[in-house]
Amino acid sequence: MEEIKIGAQYKCLPVGSQREVIGVVEQLYTNIAVINVTECDPCDELMVQELQNRMVVKYQDIKKSISDKSLAY
């Protein structure tokens, strides 16, 4: 995985999520990142809304950088 950057969009599997989401990195910590979820699978939609679109992701669960923001589930 390339270097994770604040403001960049990634496909990842947040803690507690059933499926991968697409989100923008807001904050980086030692082993985790906080993302603002922009797209998610319908099965995770309620949880994402309850968390106000902010989720925690382990660095190892960040899959790939997304440059095209028009991806949809």
DSSP file (Angstrom, degrees, kcal/mol; ACC not computed):
  #  RESIDUE AA STRUCTURE BP1 BP2  ACC     N-H-->O    O-->H-N    N-H-->O    O-->H-N    TCO  KAPPA ALPHA  PHI   PSI    X-CA   Y-CA   Z-CA
    1    1 A M              0   0    0      0, 0.0     3,-0.1     0, 0.0    63,-0.1   0.000 360.0 360.0 360.0 135.0    0.0    0.0    0.0
    2    2 A E        -     0   0    0      1,-0.2     2,-0.1    63,-0.0     0, 0.0  -0.154 360.0 -63.2 -70.1 174.1    1.3    3.4   -0.9
    3    3 A E        -     0   0    0      1,-0.1     2,-0.4     0, 0.0    -1,-0.2  -0.371  55.1-124.5 -61.7 133.8    1.5    6.2    1.7
    4    4 A I        -     0   0    0     -3,-0.1     2,-0.4    -2,-0.1    -1,-0.1  -0.676  30.1-161.0 -84.2 131.8   -1.9    7.1    3.1
    5    5 A K    >   -     0   0    0     -2,-0.4     3,-1.6    22,-0.0    20,-0.4  -0.915  21.6-113.0-121.1 140.4   -2.6   10.8    2.8
    6    6 A I  T 3  S+     0   0    0     -2,-0.4    20,-0.2     1,-0.2     3,-0.1  -0.487 105.6  24.4 -64.5 135.2   -5.1   13.1    4.5
    7    7 A G  T 3  S+     0   0    0     18,-2.7    -1,-0.2     1,-0.4     2,-0.2   0.235  96.0 118.3  91.6 -12.5   -7.8   14.2    2.1
    8    8 A A    <   -     0   0    0     -3,-1.6    17,-2.4    17,-0.1     2,-0.4  -0.533  63.0-124.2 -86.1 156.0   -7.3   11.3   -0.3
    9    9 A Q  E     +A   24   0A   0     57,-0.5    57,-3.2    15,-0.2     2,-0.3  -0.845  32.7 177.5-105.0 135.0  -10.1    8.8   -1.0
   10   10 A Y  E     -AB  23  65A   0     13,-2.8    13,-2.4    -2,-0.4     2,-0.5  -0.942  32.7-126.1-135.8 153.7   -9.7    5.1   -0.3
   11   11 A K  E     +AB  22  64A   0     53,-2.8    52,-2.1    -2,-0.3    53,-1.3  -0.892  52.4 148.7 -93.7 128.6  -11.6    1.8   -0.5
   12   12 A C  E     -AB  21  62A   0      9,-2.6     9,-3.0    -2,-0.5    50,-0.2  -0.936  52.0-114.1-155.3 172.0  -11.3    0.2    2.9
   13   13 A L        -     0   0    0     48,-1.9    45,-0.4    -2,-0.3     7,-0.1  -0.876  36.9-153.7-117.6  95.4  -12.9   -2.1    5.5
   14   14 A P    >   -     0   0    0      0, 0.0     3,-1.7     0, 0.0    43,-0.2  -0.189  34.1 -82.6 -66.6 160.2  -13.7    0.0    8.7
   15   15 A V  T 3  S+     0   0    0     41,-2.7    41,-0.3     1,-0.3     3,-0.1  -0.461 117.7  12.3 -61.8 126.6  -13.8   -1.6   12.1
   16   16 A G  T 3  S+     0   0    0      1,-0.3    -1,-0.3    -2,-0.2     2,-0.2   0.306  96.8 126.4  88.3  -8.0  -17.4   -3.0   12.6
   17   17 A S    <   -     0   0    0     -3,-1.7    -1,-0.3     1,-0.1     3,-0.1  -0.592  51.5-152.6 -85.1 144.3  -18.4   -2.8    8.9
   18   18 A Q  S    S+     0   0    0     -2,-0.2     2,-0.3    -3,-0.1    -1,-0.1   0.829  79.3  23.0 -81.4 -33.9  -19.6   -5.8    7.1
   19   19 A R  S    S-     0   0    0     22,-0.1    -1,-0.1     1,-0.1    22,-0.1  -0.812  94.7 -81.8-129.5 166.8  -18.5   -4.7    3.6
   20   20 A E        -     0   0    0     -2,-0.3    21,-0.5    -7,-0.1     2,-0.3  -0.337  43.5-164.7 -67.7 151.1  -15.9   -2.3    2.2
   21   21 A V  E     -A   12   0A   0     -9,-3.0    -9,-2.6    19,-0.1     2,-0.5  -0.812  18.9-124.0-126.7 168.6  -16.7    1.4    2.0
   22   22 A I  E     +AC  11  39A   0     17,-2.7    16,-2.8    -2,-0.3    17,-2.0  -0.980  43.1 157.5-114.5 131.0  -15.2    4.4    0.2
   23   23 A G  E     -AC  10  37A   0    -13,-2.4   -13,-2.8    -2,-0.5     2,-0.4  -0.982  41.3-114.8-152.7 161.6  -14.1    7.2    2.3
   24   24 A V  E     -AC   9  36A   0     12,-2.2    12,-2.5    -2,-0.3     2,-0.3  -0.847  37.3-117.8 -99.9 131.0  -11.9   10.3    2.6
   25   25 A V  E     + C   0  35A   0    -17,-2.4   -18,-2.7    -2,-0.4    10,-0.2  -0.533  36.2 170.4 -71.4 126.3   -9.1   10.2    5.2
   26   26 A E  E     +     0   0A   0      8,-3.3     2,-0.3     1,-0.4     9,-0.2   0.734  64.1  11.5-104.3 -33.8   -9.6   13.0    7.8
   27   27 A Q  E     - C   0  34A   0      7,-1.5     7,-2.6   -22,-0.1     2,-0.4  -0.998  60.0-148.8-150.6 142.1   -7.0   12.1   10.5
   28   28 A L  E     + C   0  33A   0     -2,-0.3     5,-0.2     5,-0.2     2,-0.2  -0.935  19.0 174.0-113.9 136.7   -4.0    9.7   10.8
   29   29 A Y        -     0   0    0      3,-2.8    -2,-0.0    -2,-0.4     5,-0.0  -0.590  51.4 -74.9-124.1-171.5   -2.9    8.1   14.0
   30   30 A T  S    S-     0   0    0     -2,-0.2     3,-0.0     1,-0.2    -2,-0.0   0.919 122.3  -2.4 -57.0 -51.2   -0.3    5.5   14.9
   31   31 A N  S    S+     0   0    0     28,-0.0    28,-1.9    27,-0.0     2,-0.3   0.397 127.1  51.9-123.0  -0.7   -2.1    2.4   13.6
   32   32 A I  E     - D   0  58A   0     26,-0.2    -3,-2.8    27,-0.1     2,-0.3  -0.885  57.5-147.5-136.6 164.3   -5.5    3.7   12.4
   33   33 A A  E     -CD  28  57A   0     24,-2.5    24,-2.6    -2,-0.3     2,-0.5  -0.967  15.9-135.9-127.9 148.4   -7.1    6.4   10.2
   34   34 A V  E     -CD  27  56A   0     -7,-2.6    -8,-3.3    -2,-0.3    -7,-1.5  -0.921  29.8-169.9-101.9 127.7  -10.4    8.2   10.7
   35   35 A I  E     -CD  25  55A   0     20,-2.9    20,-2.0    -2,-0.5     2,-0.6  -0.834  26.3-134.6-117.9 156.0  -12.4    8.4    7.5
   36   36 A N  E     -CD  24  54A   0    -12,-2.5   -12,-2.2    -2,-0.3     2,-0.2  -0.954  34.9-130.3-104.0 112.0  -15.5   10.2    6.3
   37   37 A V  E     +C   23   0A   0     16,-3.5   -14,-0.3    -2,-0.6     3,-0.1  -0.456  33.3 171.2 -70.6 126.3  -17.6    7.6    4.5
   38   38 A T  E     +     0   0A   0    -16,-2.8     2,-0.3     1,-0.4   -15,-0.2   0.698  69.7  17.4-104.7 -28.9  -18.7    8.8    1.1
   39   39 A E  E     +C   22   0A   0    -17,-2.0   -17,-2.7    33,-0.1    -1,-0.4  -0.997  67.4 164.1-145.1 140.8  -20.1    5.5   -0.3
   40   40 A C        -     0   0    0     -2,-0.3    33,-0.2   -19,-0.2   -19,-0.1  -0.969  42.2 -89.3-149.7 165.2  -21.1    2.3    1.4
   41   41 A D    >>  -     0   0    0    -21,-0.5     3,-1.9    -2,-0.3     4,-0.6  -0.474  42.4-115.2 -71.2 145.8  -23.1   -0.9    0.8
   42   42 A P  G >4 S+     0   0    0      0, 0.0     3,-0.8     0, 0.0     4,-0.4   0.793 113.6  64.9 -54.6 -29.6  -26.8   -0.7    1.8
   43   43 A C  G 34 S+     0   0    0      1,-0.2     4,-0.2     2,-0.1     3,-0.1   0.735 109.4  38.7 -68.3 -19.8  -26.3   -3.3    4.5
   44   44 A D  G <> S+     0   0    0     -3,-1.9     4,-2.4     1,-0.1    -1,-0.2   0.410  88.1  99.2-105.0  -1.1  -24.0   -0.8    6.4
   45   45 A E  H <X S+     0   0    0     -3,-0.8     4,-2.3    -4,-0.6     5,-0.2   0.880  81.2  48.9 -58.8 -44.3  -25.9    2.3    5.7
   46   46 A L  H  > S+     0   0    0     -4,-0.4     4,-2.3     2,-0.2    -1,-0.2   0.923 112.8  47.7 -63.3 -45.0  -27.7    2.6    9.0
   47   47 A M  H  > S+     0   0    0      2,-0.2     4,-1.7     1,-0.2    -1,-0.2   0.912 111.2  51.2 -63.0 -42.6  -24.5    2.0   11.0
   48   48 A V  H  <>S+     0   0    0     -4,-2.4     5,-2.9     1,-0.2     6,-0.3   0.913 110.8  48.8 -61.7 -43.0  -22.7    4.7    8.9
   49   49 A Q  H ><5S+     0   0    0     -4,-2.3     3,-1.6     1,-0.2    -1,-0.2   0.902 108.6  53.1 -63.1 -41.6  -25.5    7.2    9.5
   50   50 A E  H 3<5S+     0   0    0     -4,-2.3    -1,-0.2     1,-0.3    -2,-0.2   0.826 109.5  49.2 -63.2 -31.4  -25.4    6.5   13.3
   51   51 A L  T ><5S-     0   0    0     -4,-1.7     3,-1.7    -5,-0.2    -1,-0.3   0.268 116.7-116.2 -91.0  11.4  -21.7    7.2   13.3
   52   52 A Q  T < 5 -     0   0    0     -3,-1.6    -3,-0.2     1,-0.3    -2,-0.1   0.853  66.0 -64.0  54.5  40.1  -22.3   10.4   11.4
   53   53 A N  T 3 <S+     0   0    0     -5,-2.9   -16,-3.5     1,-0.2     2,-0.5   0.517 109.7 118.8  66.8   9.7  -20.2    9.0    8.4
   54   54 A R  E <   +D   36   0A   0     -3,-1.7     2,-0.3    -6,-0.3   -18,-0.2  -0.920  35.6 166.4-110.6 127.5  -17.0    8.8   10.5
   55   55 A M  E     -D   35   0A   0    -20,-2.0   -20,-2.9    -2,-0.5     2,-0.4  -0.928  33.0-119.6-137.1 159.6  -15.4    5.5   11.0
   56   56 A V  E     -D   34   0A   0     -2,-0.3   -41,-2.7   -41,-0.3     2,-0.4  -0.829  28.0-172.4-101.1 136.9  -12.0    4.1   12.2
   57   57 A V  E     -D   33   0A   0    -24,-2.6   -24,-2.5    -2,-0.4     2,-0.2  -0.996  22.3-128.8-132.6 131.7   -9.9    1.9    9.8
   58   58 A K  E >   -D   32   0A   0    -45,-0.4     3,-1.8    -2,-0.4     4,-0.3  -0.538  28.1-120.5 -70.9 144.3   -6.8    0.0   10.5
   59   59 A Y  G >  S+     0   0    0    -28,-1.9     3,-1.6     1,-0.3    -1,-0.1   0.875 113.7  57.9 -54.0 -39.2   -4.0    0.8    8.1
   60   60 A Q  G 3  S+     0   0    0    -29,-0.3    -1,-0.3     1,-0.3   -28,-0.1   0.690 102.0  56.2 -67.4 -17.2   -3.8   -2.9    7.0
   61   61 A D  G <  S+     0   0    0     -3,-1.8   -48,-1.9   -48,-0.1     2,-0.8   0.340  78.3 102.6 -97.5   6.0   -7.6   -2.7    6.0
   62   62 A I  E <   -B   12   0A   0     -3,-1.6   -50,-0.2    -4,-0.3     3,-0.1  -0.827  52.4-176.6 -88.1 114.4   -7.1    0.2    3.6
   63   63 A K  E     -     0   0A   0    -52,-2.1     2,-0.3    -2,-0.8   -51,-0.2   0.962  47.5 -20.5 -84.3 -56.6   -7.2   -1.5    0.3
   64   64 A K  E     -B   11   0A   0    -53,-1.3   -53,-2.8   -63,-0.1    -1,-0.3  -0.997  60.2-100.2-157.6 156.1   -6.6    1.0   -2.5
   65   65 A S  E     -B   10   0A   0     -2,-0.3     2,-0.6   -55,-0.2   -55,-0.3  -0.552  31.8-146.2 -76.8 141.0   -6.6    4.6   -3.4
   66   66 A I        +     0   0    0    -57,-3.2   -57,-0.5    -2,-0.2     3,-0.1  -0.945  24.7 169.1-112.5 118.1   -9.7    5.8   -5.4
   67   67 A S        +     0   0    0     -2,-0.6     2,-0.7     1,-0.1    -1,-0.1   0.734  66.4  69.9 -97.8 -26.3   -9.0    8.6   -8.0
   68   68 A D    >   -     0   0    0      1,-0.1     3,-0.8     2,-0.0    -1,-0.1  -0.836  62.3-168.7 -95.4 111.4  -12.4    8.4   -9.7
   69   69 A K  T 3  S+     0   0    0     -2,-0.7    -1,-0.1     1,-0.2    -3,-0.0   0.387  72.7  81.7 -81.1   5.0  -15.1    9.7   -7.3
   70   70 A S  T 3   +     0   0    0      2,-0.1    -1,-0.2     0, 0.0     2,-0.2   0.230  59.7 127.0 -95.9  15.6  -17.9    8.4   -9.5
   71   71 A L    <   -     0   0    0     -3,-0.8     2,-0.3     2,-0.0   -49,-0.1  -0.477  38.0-172.7 -72.0 143.1  -17.8    4.8   -8.2
   72   72 A A              0   0    0     -2,-0.2   -33,-0.1   -33,-0.0    -2,-0.1  -0.941 360.0 360.0-135.2 156.9  -21.1    3.5   -7.0
   73   73 A Y              0   0    0     -2,-0.3    -1,-0.0   -33,-0.2    -2,-0.0   0.429 360.0 360.0 -89.2 360.0  -22.3    0.3   -5.2
